[in-house]
Amino acid sequence: QVQLVESGGGLVQAGGSLRLSCAASRITFRGATMGWFRQAPGKQRELVATIDSGGSTNYADSVKGRFTISRDNDRNIVYLQMNSLKPEDTAVYYCNAVNGGQQGIIPWGQGTQVTVSS
């Protein structure tokens, strides 16, 4: 069974940093566009960053300049470096492979909670 496992979340003060990791079993990320999503309480899940197989990246305006997505194809891991964190970044963060409609296409993992205190 394909499984996505996100890690690296935690509680951090505003202005702090975290690095999230996403690993998968029974599937390789190589060749896929990968993305990080987040879902805050009472809100819909939103896509915040993507990286394609060639390493090109895109970011939501809300995180541009603060977050960096990267990938290690050899280790089958996708990262999200988050700097200058704000309270509004508080959410559960998920990774997934992304289709042309910017939707996740693998069964969702548990996610990792990021809480930013003011």
Secondary structure, DSSP 4 states (H G I P E B T S, - for coil): --EEEEE--EEEETT--EEEEEEEESS--TTS-EEEEEE-TTS--EEEEEE-TT--EEE-TTTTTTEEEEEETTTTEEEEEE-S--GGG-EEEEEEEB-TTS-B-S-----EEEEEE-
